[in-house]
Amino acid sequence: MHKYNIIYRSPNKDIYLWNGDSFDKIEDEEREVLLYSGQSVNAEDVAEALDACKSAAKKEFPGDENPDIKKVEVKVS
């Protein structure tokens, strides 16, 4: 079963990881490999999690009229 993290990219290209309640900024050196952290979401729950993330992004980043939110598959070895 696939699992995903959800990320938000700000207008100035900063990347934030959705942790289920708020956002954790991902620093440049962490961008290459997105490891399990925050809240991983099962495939069947992605749509609901994306909606929750969009709502939170509008509150936390009110200047961003069109939040760039994406799911990223969590790589499992």
Biopython code that builds the backbone (N, CA, C, O; Angstrom):
import numpy as np
from Bio.PDB.StructureBuilder import StructureBuilder

atoms = [
    (1, "MET", "N", (0.846, -1.179, 0.000)),
    (1, "MET", "CA", (0.000, 0.000, 0.000)),
    (1, "MET", "C", (0.890, 1.240, 0.000)),
    (1, "MET", "O", (1.857, 1.317, 0.757)),
    (2, "HIS", "N", (0.566, 2.183, -0.831)),
    (2, "HIS", "CA", (1.345, 3.409, -0.930)),
    (2, "HIS", "C", (1.012, 4.348, 0.228)),
    (2, "HIS", "O", (-0.126, 4.426, 0.690)),
    (3, "LYS", "N", (2.037, 5.050, 0.676)),
    (3, "LYS", "CA", (1.878, 6.085, 1.694)),
    (3, "LYS", "C", (2.462, 7.368, 1.143)),
    (3, "LYS", "O", (3.390, 7.352, 0.334)),
    (4, "TYR", "N", (1.904, 8.479, 1.595)),
    (4, "TYR", "CA", (2.310, 9.775, 1.083)),
    (4, "TYR", "C", (2.550, 10.771, 2.202)),
    (4, "TYR", "O", (1.936, 10.692, 3.266)),
    (5, "ASN", "N", (3.438, 11.694, 1.953)),
    (5, "ASN", "CA", (3.556, 12.906, 2.736)),
    (5, "ASN", "C", (2.936, 14.002, 1.885)),
    (5, "ASN", "O", (2.876, 13.885, 0.662)),
    (6, "ILE", "N", (2.484, 15.050, 2.520)),
    (6, "ILE", "CA", (1.905, 16.177, 1.790)),
    (6, "ILE", "C", (2.784, 17.387, 2.047)),
    (6, "ILE", "O", (3.126, 17.701, 3.188)),
    (7, "ILE", "N", (3.141, 18.057, 0.965)),
    (7, "ILE", "CA", (3.997, 19.232, 1.089)),
    (7, "ILE", "C", (3.299, 20.466, 0.529)),
    (7, "ILE", "O", (2.443, 20.382, -0.351)),
    (8, "TYR", "N", (3.694, 21.606, 1.066)),
    (8, "TYR", "CA", (3.229, 22.915, 0.603)),
    (8, "TYR", "C", (4.457, 23.688, 0.164)),
    (8, "TYR", "O", (5.444, 23.767, 0.896)),
    (9, "ARG", "N", (4.397, 24.263, -1.041)),
    (9, "ARG", "CA", (5.482, 25.099, -1.544)),
    (9, "ARG", "C", (4.981, 26.544, -1.551)),
    (9, "ARG", "O", (3.999, 26.874, -2.215)),
    (10, "SER", "N", (5.677, 27.389, -0.802)),
    (10, "SER", "CA", (5.269, 28.792, -0.685)),
    (10, "SER", "C", (5.614, 29.556, -1.959)),
    (10, "SER", "O", (6.401, 29.075, -2.775)),
    (11, "PRO", "N", (5.033, 30.740, -2.137)),
    (11, "PRO", "CA", (5.344, 31.534, -3.329)),
    (11, "PRO", "C", (6.841, 31.856, -3.475)),
    (11, "PRO", "O", (7.324, 32.035, -4.593)),
    (12, "ASN", "N", (7.573, 31.931, -2.359)),
    (12, "ASN", "CA", (9.013, 32.199, -2.463)),
    (12, "ASN", "C", (9.825, 30.898, -2.501)),
    (12, "ASN", "O", (11.033, 30.912, -2.265)),
    (13, "LYS", "N", (9.153, 29.767, -2.801)),
    (13, "LYS", "CA", (9.758, 28.450, -3.041)),
    (13, "LYS", "C", (10.249, 27.721, -1.796)),
    (13, "LYS", "O", (10.984, 26.742, -1.920)),
    (14, "ASP", "N", (9.865, 28.167, -0.595)),
    (14, "ASP", "CA", (10.150, 27.381, 0.601)),
    (14, "ASP", "C", (9.223, 26.174, 0.602)),
    (14, "ASP", "O", (8.094, 26.250, 0.117)),
    (15, "ILE", "N", (9.705, 25.059, 1.148)),
    (15, "ILE", "CA", (8.911, 23.834, 1.187)),
    (15, "ILE", "C", (8.594, 23.493, 2.636)),
    (15, "ILE", "O", (9.464, 23.536, 3.506)),
    (16, "TYR", "N", (7.327, 23.152, 2.879)),
    (16, "TYR", "CA", (6.853, 22.799, 4.211)),
    (16, "TYR", "C", (6.203, 21.427, 4.159)),
    (16, "TYR", "O", (5.490, 21.099, 3.210)),
    (17, "LEU", "N", (6.455, 20.631, 5.186)),
    (17, "LEU", "CA", (5.856, 19.312, 5.320)),
    (17, "LEU", "C", (4.634, 19.417, 6.219)),
    (17, "LEU", "O", (4.723, 19.947, 7.327)),
    (18, "TRP", "N", (3.504, 18.923, 5.759)),
    (18, "TRP", "CA", (2.267, 18.893, 6.536)),
    (18, "TRP", "C", (2.398, 17.803, 7.595)),
    (18, "TRP", "O", (2.680, 16.652, 7.263)),
    (19, "ASN", "N", (2.197, 18.152, 8.863)),
    (19, "ASN", "CA", (2.328, 17.164, 9.929)),
    (19, "ASN", "C", (0.971, 16.722, 10.479)),
    (19, "ASN", "O", (0.902, 16.056, 11.512)),
    (20, "GLY", "N", (-0.080, 17.086, 9.800)),
    (20, "GLY", "CA", (-1.423, 16.705, 10.238)),
    (20, "GLY", "C", (-2.160, 17.826, 10.930)),
    (20, "GLY", "O", (-3.390, 17.827, 10.979)),
    (21, "ASP", "N", (-1.409, 18.798, 11.475)),
    (21, "ASP", "CA", (-2.003, 19.940, 12.159)),
    (21, "ASP", "C", (-1.448, 21.267, 11.656)),
    (21, "ASP", "O", (-2.165, 22.265, 11.585)),
    (22, "SER", "N", (-0.179, 21.268, 11.310)),
    (22, "SER", "CA", (0.492, 22.496, 10.871)),
    (22, "SER", "C", (1.618, 22.104, 9.921)),
    (22, "SER", "O", (1.635, 20.993, 9.392)),
    (23, "PHE", "N", (2.546, 23.012, 9.711)),
    (23, "PHE", "CA", (3.594, 22.798, 8.724)),
    (23, "PHE", "C", (4.974, 22.897, 9.357)),
    (23, "PHE", "O", (5.209, 23.738, 10.225)),
    (24, "ASP", "N", (5.886, 22.030, 8.917)),
    (24, "ASP", "CA", (7.279, 22.052, 9.339)),
    (24, "ASP", "C", (8.124, 22.400, 8.112)),
    (24, "ASP", "O", (8.044, 21.730, 7.083)),
    (25, "LYS", "N", (8.929, 23.449, 8.233)),
    (25, "LYS", "CA", (9.747, 23.873, 7.106)),
    (25, "LYS", "C", (10.839, 22.847, 6.841)),
    (25, "LYS", "O", (11.493, 22.371, 7.770)),
    (26, "ILE", "N", (11.031, 22.510, 5.578)),
    (26, "ILE", "CA", (12.088, 21.605, 5.159)),
    (26, "ILE", "C", (13.240, 22.458, 4.658)),
    (26, "ILE", "O", (13.078, 23.247, 3.726)),
    (27, "GLU", "N", (14.393, 22.302, 5.272)),
    (27, "GLU", "CA", (15.570, 23.082, 4.888)),
    (27, "GLU", "C", (16.163, 22.543, 3.588)),
    (27, "GLU", "O", (15.873, 21.414, 3.193)),
    (28, "ASP", "N", (16.980, 23.335, 2.934)),
    (28, "ASP", "CA", (17.553, 22.972, 1.634)),
    (28, "ASP", "C", (18.193, 21.594, 1.624)),
    (28, "ASP", "O", (17.990, 20.821, 0.688)),
    (29, "GLU", "N", (18.963, 21.284, 2.656)),
    (29, "GLU", "CA", (19.670, 20.009, 2.666)),
    (29, "GLU", "C", (18.728, 18.825, 2.841)),
    (29, "GLU", "O", (19.131, 17.687, 2.598)),
    (30, "GLU", "N", (17.487, 19.058, 3.253)),
    (30, "GLU", "CA", (16.514, 17.985, 3.441)),
    (30, "GLU", "C", (15.630, 17.782, 2.214)),
    (30, "GLU", "O", (14.846, 16.833, 2.180)),
    (31, "ARG", "N", (15.733, 18.629, 1.227)),
    (31, "ARG", "CA", (14.839, 18.552, 0.071)),
    (31, "ARG", "C", (15.110, 17.351, -0.812)),
    (31, "ARG", "O", (14.188, 16.834, -1.443)),
    (32, "GLU", "N", (16.355, 16.893, -0.871)),
    (32, "GLU", "CA", (16.731, 15.833, -1.789)),
    (32, "GLU", "C", (15.997, 14.532, -1.466)),
    (32, "GLU", "O", (15.517, 13.848, -2.370)),
    (33, "VAL", "N", (15.911, 14.195, -0.194)),
    (33, "VAL", "CA", (15.258, 12.960, 0.230)),
    (33, "VAL", "C", (14.221, 13.322, 1.284)),
    (33, "VAL", "O", (14.558, 13.807, 2.364)),
    (34, "LEU", "N", (12.968, 13.080, 0.958)),
    (34, "LEU", "CA", (11.897, 13.338, 1.907)),
    (34, "LEU", "C", (11.628, 12.045, 2.655)),
    (34, "LEU", "O", (11.001, 11.129, 2.123)),
    (35, "LEU", "N", (12.097, 11.976, 3.871)),
    (35, "LEU", "CA", (11.947, 10.773, 4.673)),
    (35, "LEU", "C", (10.651, 10.824, 5.469)),
    (35, "LEU", "O", (10.031, 11.879, 5.600)),
    (36, "TYR", "N", (10.256, 9.692, 5.988)),
    (36, "TYR", "CA", (9.053, 9.632, 6.802)),
    (36, "TYR", "C", (9.194, 10.569, 7.993)),
    (36, "TYR", "O", (10.101, 10.426, 8.813)),
    (37, "SER", "N", (8.316, 11.493, 8.070)),
    (37, "SER", "CA", (8.215, 12.393, 9.215)),
    (37, "SER", "C", (6.868, 13.071, 9.090)),
    (37, "SER", "O", (6.171, 12.907, 8.089)),
    (38, "GLY", "N", (6.514, 13.813, 10.080)),
    (38, "GLY", "CA", (5.205, 14.446, 10.001)),
    (38, "GLY", "C", (4.130, 13.387, 10.006)),
    (38, "GLY", "O", (4.155, 12.485, 10.843)),
    (39, "GLN", "N", (3.202, 13.476, 9.102)),
    (39, "GLN", "CA", (2.102, 12.531, 9.034)),
    (39, "GLN", "C", (2.099, 11.887, 7.663)),
    (39, "GLN", "O", (1.938, 12.573, 6.653)),
    (40, "SER", "N", (2.276, 10.572, 7.618)),
    (40, "SER", "CA", (2.126, 9.880, 6.342)),
    (40, "SER", "C", (0.656, 9.509, 6.192)),
    (40, "SER", "O", (-0.047, 9.268, 7.173)),
    (41, "VAL", "N", (0.215, 9.468, 4.950)),
    (41, "VAL", "CA", (-1.202, 9.275, 4.650)),
    (41, "VAL", "C", (-1.337, 8.080, 3.718)),
    (41, "VAL", "O", (-0.607, 7.978, 2.732)),
    (42, "ASN", "N", (-2.258, 7.180, 4.018)),
    (42, "ASN", "CA", (-2.539, 6.057, 3.128)),
    (42, "ASN", "C", (-3.218, 6.566, 1.866)),
    (42, "ASN", "O", (-3.851, 7.622, 1.875)),
    (43, "ALA", "N", (-3.087, 5.819, 0.792)),
    (43, "ALA", "CA", (-3.632, 6.224, -0.507)),
    (43, "ALA", "C", (-5.121, 6.559, -0.430)),
    (43, "ALA", "O", (-5.572, 7.521, -1.052)),
    (44, "GLU", "N", (-5.882, 5.776, 0.325)),
    (44, "GLU", "CA", (-7.331, 6.013, 0.378)),
    (44, "GLU", "C", (-7.703, 7.265, 1.181)),
    (44, "GLU", "O", (-8.841, 7.728, 1.109)),
    (45, "ASP", "N", (-6.758, 7.811, 1.940)),
    (45, "ASP", "CA", (-7.031, 8.997, 2.748)),
    (45, "ASP", "C", (-6.426, 10.279, 2.180)),
    (45, "ASP", "O", (-6.530, 11.341, 2.795)),
    (46, "VAL", "N", (-5.794, 10.187, 1.011)),
    (46, "VAL", "CA", (-5.081, 11.335, 0.447)),
    (46, "VAL", "C", (-6.010, 12.513, 0.158)),
    (46, "VAL", "O", (-5.673, 13.648, 0.494)),
    (47, "ALA", "N", (-7.148, 12.277, -0.443)),
    (47, "ALA", "CA", (-8.049, 13.381, -0.811)),
    (47, "ALA", "C", (-8.476, 14.174, 0.420)),
    (47, "ALA", "O", (-8.476, 15.404, 0.396)),
    (48, "GLU", "N", (-8.835, 13.483, 1.481)),
    (48, "GLU", "CA", (-9.246, 14.150, 2.720)),
    (48, "GLU", "C", (-8.074, 14.931, 3.338)),
    (48, "GLU", "O", (-8.247, 16.055, 3.808)),
    (49, "ALA", "N", (-6.893, 14.325, 3.329)),
    (49, "ALA", "CA", (-5.711, 14.989, 3.885)),
    (49, "ALA", "C", (-5.330, 16.225, 3.067)),
    (49, "ALA", "O", (-4.934, 17.243, 3.635)),
    (50, "LEU", "N", (-5.446, 16.147, 1.752)),
    (50, "LEU", "CA", (-5.153, 17.308, 0.902)),
    (50, "LEU", "C", (-6.106, 18.459, 1.208)),
    (50, "LEU", "O", (-5.686, 19.614, 1.266)),
    (51, "ASP", "N", (-7.386, 18.150, 1.404)),
    (51, "ASP", "CA", (-8.361, 19.186, 1.749)),
    (51, "ASP", "C", (-8.034, 19.841, 3.085)),
    (51, "ASP", "O", (-8.102, 21.063, 3.216)),
    (52, "ALA", "N", (-7.677, 19.024, 4.079)),
    (52, "ALA", "CA", (-7.317, 19.559, 5.402)),
    (52, "ALA", "C", (-6.073, 20.430, 5.302)),
    (52, "ALA", "O", (-5.995, 21.483, 5.935)),
    (53, "CYS", "N", (-5.114, 20.001, 4.519)),
    (53, "CYS", "CA", (-3.878, 20.760, 4.334)),
    (53, "CYS", "C", (-4.156, 22.088, 3.645)),
    (53, "CYS", "O", (-3.592, 23.111, 4.032)),
    (54, "LYS", "N", (-5.010, 22.091, 2.636)),
    (54, "LYS", "CA", (-5.355, 23.339, 1.933)),
    (54, "LYS", "C", (-6.020, 24.327, 2.883)),
    (54, "LYS", "O", (-5.719, 25.520, 2.852)),
    (55, "SER", "N", (-6.913, 23.841, 3.719)),
    (55, "SER", "CA", (-7.572, 24.721, 4.688)),
    (55, "SER", "C", (-6.563, 25.318, 5.661)),
    (55, "SER", "O", (-6.608, 26.512, 5.956)),
    (56, "ALA", "N", (-5.661, 24.493, 6.153)),
    (56, "ALA", "CA", (-4.641, 24.971, 7.085)),
    (56, "ALA", "C", (-3.691, 25.953, 6.409)),
    (56, "ALA", "O", (-3.280, 26.936, 7.026)),
    (57, "ALA", "N", (-3.338, 25.702, 5.153)),
    (57, "ALA", "CA", (-2.423, 26.592, 4.426)),
    (57, "ALA", "C", (-3.054, 27.973, 4.242)),
    (57, "ALA", "O", (-2.363, 28.987, 4.336)),
    (58, "LYS", "N", (-4.346, 28.017, 3.985)),
    (58, "LYS", "CA", (-5.022, 29.310, 3.821)),
    (58, "LYS", "C", (-4.975, 30.123, 5.105)),
    (58, "LYS", "O", (-4.894, 31.351, 5.063)),
    (59, "LYS", "N", (-5.027, 29.439, 6.251)),
    (59, "LYS", "CA", (-4.961, 30.137, 7.539)),
    (59, "LYS", "C", (-3.536, 30.540, 7.891)),
    (59, "LYS", "O", (-3.301, 31.659, 8.345)),
    (60, "GLU", "N", (-2.579, 29.626, 7.681)),
    (60, "GLU", "CA", (-1.199, 29.883, 8.081)),
    (60, "GLU", "C", (-0.455, 30.779, 7.090)),
    (60, "GLU", "O", (0.464, 31.504, 7.473)),
    (61, "PHE", "N", (-0.849, 30.729, 5.828)),
    (61, "PHE", "CA", (-0.211, 31.532, 4.778)),
    (61, "PHE", "C", (-1.290, 32.325, 4.036)),
    (61, "PHE", "O", (-1.548, 32.057, 2.863)),
    (62, "PRO", "N", (-1.920, 33.293, 4.697)),
    (62, "PRO", "CA", (-3.077, 33.981, 4.118)),
    (62, "PRO", "C", (-2.765, 34.770, 2.842)),
    (62, "PRO", "O", (-3.680, 35.051, 2.068)),
    (63, "GLY", "N", (-1.528, 35.128, 2.606)),
    (63, "GLY", "CA", (-1.169, 35.878, 1.402)),
    (63, "GLY", "C", (-1.100, 35.034, 0.142)),
    (63, "GLY", "O", (-1.018, 35.574, -0.961)),
    (64, "ASP", "N", (-1.132, 33.716, 0.292)),
    (64, "ASP", "CA", (-1.041, 32.812, -0.850)),
    (64, "ASP", "C", (-2.454, 32.447, -1.299)),
    (64, "ASP", "O", (-3.129, 31.635, -0.666)),
    (65, "GLU", "N", (-2.884, 33.049, -2.385)),
    (65, "GLU", "CA", (-4.250, 32.840, -2.876)),
    (65, "GLU", "C", (-4.457, 31.467, -3.521)),
    (65, "GLU", "O", (-5.576, 30.954, -3.557)),
    (66, "ASN", "N", (-3.368, 30.874, -4.030)),
    (66, "ASN", "CA", (-3.477, 29.584, -4.709)),
    (66, "ASN", "C", (-2.384, 28.651, -4.184)),
    (66, "ASN", "O", (-1.367, 28.465, -4.853)),
    (67, "PRO", "N", (-2.576, 28.060, -2.997)),
    (67, "PRO", "CA", (-1.522, 27.248, -2.389)),
    (67, "PRO", "C", (-1.101, 26.067, -3.265)),
    (67, "PRO", "O", (-1.940, 25.352, -3.813)),
    (68, "ASP", "N", (0.208, 25.880, -3.384)),
    (68, "ASP", "CA", (0.786, 24.775, -4.145)),
    (68, "ASP", "C", (0.989, 23.608, -3.180)),
    (68, "ASP", "O", (1.966, 23.571, -2.433)),
    (69, "ILE", "N", (0.057, 22.661, -3.206)),
    (69, "ILE", "CA", (0.070, 21.521, -2.284)),
    (69, "ILE", "C", (0.095, 20.240, -3.109)),
    (69, "ILE", "O", (-0.685, 20.055, -4.043)),
    (70, "LYS", "N", (1.027, 19.358, -2.723)),
    (70, "LYS", "CA", (1.184, 18.117, -3.484)),
    (70, "LYS", "C", (1.414, 16.960, -2.548)),
    (70, "LYS", "O", (1.892, 17.128, -1.426)),
    (71, "LYS", "N", (1.065, 15.776, -3.025)),
    (71, "LYS", "CA", (1.402, 14.555, -2.302)),
    (71, "LYS", "C", (2.735, 14.053, -2.845)),
    (71, "LYS", "O", (3.022, 14.175, -4.036)),
    (72, "VAL", "N", (3.546, 13.484, -1.948)),
    (72, "VAL", "CA", (4.839, 12.915, -2.316)),
    (72, "VAL", "C", (4.883, 11.510, -1.749)),
    (72, "VAL", "O", (4.701, 11.313, -0.548)),
    (73, "GLU", "N", (5.122, 10.536, -2.607)),
    (73, "GLU", "CA", (5.161, 9.156, -2.132)),
    (73, "GLU", "C", (6.321, 8.964, -1.173)),
    (73, "GLU", "O", (7.439, 9.406, -1.435)),
    (74, "VAL", "N", (6.043, 8.301, -0.060)),
    (74, "VAL", "CA", (7.080, 7.984, 0.918)),
    (74, "VAL", "C", (7.780, 6.730, 0.390)),
    (74, "VAL", "O", (7.151, 5.692, 0.184)),
    (75, "LYS", "N", (9.079, 6.846, 0.178)),
    (75, "LYS", "CA", (9.869, 5.718, -0.331)),
    (75, "LYS", "C", (10.154, 4.755, 0.814)),
    (75, "LYS", "O", (10.642, 5.147, 1.874)),
    (76, "VAL", "N", (9.841, 3.501, 0.576)),
    (76, "VAL", "CA", (10.084, 2.473, 1.587)),
    (76, "VAL", "C", (11.094, 1.495, 1.012)),
    (76, "VAL", "O", (10.954, 1.019, -0.114)),
    (77, "SER", "N", (12.117, 1.205, 1.813)),
    (77, "SER", "CA", (13.137, 0.260, 1.313)),
    (77, "SER", "C", (12.957, -1.109, 1.904)),
    (77, "SER", "O", (13.724, -2.020, 1.594)),
]
sb = StructureBuilder()
sb.init_structure("model")
sb.init_model(0)
sb.init_chain("A")
sb.init_seg("    ")
for serial, (resi, resn, name, xyz) in enumerate(atoms, 1):
    if name == "N":
        sb.init_residue(resn, " ", resi, " ")
    sb.init_atom(name, np.array(xyz, "f"), 0.0, 1.0, " ", f" {name:<3s}", serial, name[0])
structure = sb.get_structure()
